[in-house]
Amino acid sequence: MDNINDLQNSISAAVEEQTVVTTDISRSVSGVADGAAGISQDIGQVTDAAAATMDGVTKSLDCANRLNG
């Protein structure tokens, strides 16, 4: 009987430990997903800035060509 109780306690402890580890893994995955979303947003902002810079360069080139024209 004691042996059965010891086994039940061991199983219960293992399940509890697995639950804690699974929760930690879930938090980590969620953190990675949040980080990836932030990176994606930053890349979008860089893309927008590059497009605005290209537009400015094009306008400057047009003005320079008109002055030389």
CORVEN-V960218 format. One record per helix or strand of 2 or more residues. SS is the DSSP state (hx for helix, st for strand). FROM is the first residue (numbers start at 1). LEN is the number of residues. Records with the same first field share a line. If there is no record, write none. Layout:
SS=FROM-LEN, FROM-LEN
This chain:
hx=2-67
